[in-house]
Amino acid sequence: MRASFFLLLAFSAVGVGQSLLPAGRSMPVPPDAAFENLQAFWSRGYAIYASDDTGSVTVYDTSGNQPSMVNQIRIWPDLTIQLNLVHAAASGDGSIFAVSGAAFASVGTSTSFLALFGRSGPVKLIQLPNTGLFRVAFADDGTLWAIAREVDSTWTDLPEYNTLRHYDSTGKLLGSVLPVSTFSTKRAPMYTPSLSVTADTVGVYFDRAKTWVELGYDGAVKGRWTVPDTLAPAPRHPHPGWIYLTASDQIVRLSWTSGKQQSDFASTVEYLTKSGSSLTSAPVYVPPSAYAFYYGIQGDQLIWQKAGVLNWGAIK
């Protein structure tokens, strides 16, 4: 596959913004965070750092006072000359980790993959021809949900396929739901989507379709809502934002803008409330001007990095 297709998948769940709420808990960032060209993912209390340059994936447990390395593995299929590690997730008990990505070979071919590994032992690499997994997230029952995009041999989006896949803990496909035809877009309904899983709900944000969908673990749709444009101030380049479902089933969006100067950066935290067939937006906190990185949501808390420190803060 062409590299350009998978470059569309290369956005991690980390946004660049500004400082957030007063920290309720904090710890130094893992050593890997000091290096450039690393993607950082947050999942169920685990910080996962991935390098496209080396294929290295390092997992840290953040449940204590200091980050503790759980495992470090390398993903580099034979003949690979370029790697794109797209997203990563941890299971609820921290026994299984998943990484989605794409490998480009020296012979001019490429394929996407789903990599599964534990706290020790080998990496299981599952090839996914003509399919890219934008986001992955484990449910409490140990199964894995993934947002997928499928193309044909000419790199064109297939006219119809299911956009949400469900795997067991070994990578066996259990089923798929949410066909492209159920969205109003003429092509894939996502570019930088969001995926969250709580105790009984899977929440998916399709950014191109501006649609939020909630499903049960059985794949049945609980509801669909139209998402309003972000309220983040937009002096330069607005990002539509990541949308998360908290442990208490509140919908939270983190939005930000970027530019050439630090003064161009701005961010907003919003609650999105269900109102009929749409979501309504209400900003709950406009951050001051100190620079920080957003990591995501853990339970009902927001995680961000500032000045070499990981911080947890309640969203209130």
Backbone hydrogen bonds, N-H to C=O, Kabsch-Sander energy under -0.5 kcal/mol:
donor,donor_aa,acceptor,acceptor_aa,energy
5,F,2,R,-0.8
6,F,2,R,-0.9
7,L,3,A,-2.1
8,L,4,S,-0.9
8,L,5,F,-0.5
9,L,6,F,-1.6
10,A,7,L,-1.2
12,S,10,A,-0.6
15,G,294,Y,-0.8
17,G,15,G,-0.5
17,G,292,A,-2.1
19,S,290,A,-2.7
24,G,312,W,-4.1
25,R,312,W,-1.3
27,M,310,L,-1.7
29,V,308,G,-2.0
33,A,30,P,-1.6
34,A,31,P,-1.7
35,F,32,D,-2.0
39,Q,50,A,-3.0
41,F,48,I,-2.7
43,S,46,Y,-2.3
46,Y,43,S,-1.7
47,A,60,Y,-2.1
48,I,41,F,-2.8
48,I,46,Y,-0.6
49,Y,47,A,-0.5
49,Y,58,T,-2.7
50,A,39,Q,-2.6
51,S,56,S,-2.3
52,D,37,N,-0.6
52,D,50,A,-0.5
55,G,51,S,-2.2
57,V,73,I,-2.8
58,T,49,Y,-2.7
59,V,71,N,-2.8
60,Y,47,A,-2.5
61,D,68,S,-3.3
62,T,45,G,-2.1
68,S,61,D,-2.4
70,V,59,V,-3.2
71,N,59,V,-1.0
73,I,57,V,-2.6
75,I,55,G,-2.8
76,W,74,R,-0.6
80,T,77,P,-1.7
81,I,104,F,-3.4
82,Q,104,F,-1.6
84,N,102,A,-2.5
86,V,84,N,-0.7
86,V,100,S,-2.3
87,H,100,S,-1.3
89,A,98,A,-2.3
91,S,96,I,-2.6
94,G,91,S,-1.4
97,F,117,F,-2.8
98,A,89,A,-2.7
99,V,115,A,-2.4
100,S,87,H,-2.5
101,G,113,F,-1.8
102,A,84,N,-2.1
103,A,111,T,-2.8
104,F,82,Q,-3.0
105,A,103,A,-0.5
105,A,109,T,-3.5
106,S,79,L,-2.5
108,G,105,A,-1.6
111,T,103,A,-2.0
112,S,128,L,-0.7
113,F,101,G,-2.6
114,L,126,I,-2.3
115,A,99,V,-3.3
116,L,124,K,-2.6
117,F,97,F,-2.1
118,G,120,S,-0.5
124,K,116,L,-3.2
125,L,123,V,-0.6
126,I,114,L,-2.7
126,I,124,K,-0.6
127,Q,125,L,-0.6
128,L,112,S,-2.8
131,T,128,L,-1.7
132,G,149,R,-2.7
134,F,132,G,-0.7
134,F,147,I,-2.3
135,R,147,I,-0.7
137,A,145,W,-2.2
139,A,143,T,-2.9
140,D,198,T,-0.5
142,G,139,A,-1.8
144,L,167,Y,-2.8
145,W,137,A,-3.0
146,A,165,R,-2.2
147,I,135,R,-2.0
148,A,146,A,-0.5
148,A,163,T,-2.9
149,R,132,G,-2.2
151,V,130,N,-2.2
152,D,156,T,-2.3
155,W,152,D,-1.8
158,L,150,E,-2.1
163,T,178,L,-2.6
164,L,177,V,-2.2
165,R,146,A,-3.3
165,R,163,T,-0.5
166,H,175,G,-2.6
167,Y,144,L,-3.5
168,D,172,K,-2.5
171,G,168,D,-1.8
174,L,166,H,-3.5
175,G,166,H,-1.4
177,V,164,L,-2.6
180,V,161,Y,-2.1
182,T,179,P,-1.8
183,F,180,V,-2.1
194,S,205,Y,-1.6
196,S,203,G,-2.7
198,T,201,T,-2.9
202,V,215,L,-2.8
203,G,196,S,-3.3
203,G,201,T,-0.5
204,V,213,V,-2.7
205,Y,194,S,-2.5
206,F,204,V,-0.6
206,F,211,T,-3.0
207,D,205,Y,-0.8
208,R,189,P,-0.9
209,A,189,P,-1.8
210,K,206,F,-0.8
211,T,206,F,-2.0
212,W,225,W,-3.0
213,V,204,V,-2.8
214,E,223,G,-2.3
215,L,202,V,-2.4
216,G,220,A,-2.3
219,G,216,G,-2.1
222,K,214,E,-3.2
223,G,214,E,-1.5
225,W,212,W,-2.6
226,T,277,S,-2.3
227,V,210,K,-2.7
237,H,258,S,-2.4
239,H,256,W,-2.8
242,W,254,L,-1.9
244,Y,252,V,-3.3
246,T,244,Y,-0.6
246,T,250,Q,-2.8
247,A,299,G,-1.9
249,D,246,T,-2.2
251,I,272,L,-0.6
252,V,244,Y,-2.8
252,V,250,Q,-0.6
253,R,270,E,-2.6
254,L,242,W,-2.5
255,S,253,R,-0.6
255,S,268,T,-2.3
256,W,239,H,-0.7
257,T,266,A,-2.2
258,S,237,H,-1.4
264,D,261,Q,-2.0
265,F,262,Q,-1.5
266,A,257,T,-1.1
268,T,255,S,-2.2
269,V,285,Y,-1.7
270,E,253,R,-2.4
271,Y,282,A,-2.3
272,L,251,I,-2.7
273,T,271,Y,-0.6
273,T,280,T,-2.8
275,S,278,S,-3.2
278,S,275,S,-1.7
279,L,226,T,-2.6
280,T,273,T,-3.0
282,A,271,Y,-2.0
284,V,269,V,-2.6
285,Y,269,V,-1.1
292,A,17,G,-1.4
293,F,305,Q,-2.7
294,Y,15,G,-2.9
295,Y,303,I,-2.7
296,G,303,I,-1.4
298,Q,301,Q,-2.8
300,D,298,Q,-0.6
301,Q,298,Q,-2.1
302,L,313,G,-3.1
303,I,296,G,-2.7
304,W,311,N,-1.9
305,Q,293,F,-2.8
306,K,309,V,-2.5
309,V,306,K,-1.2
310,L,27,M,-3.4
311,N,304,W,-2.9
312,W,25,R,-2.7
313,G,302,L,-2.0
315,I,300,D,-1.2
316,K,314,A,-1.1
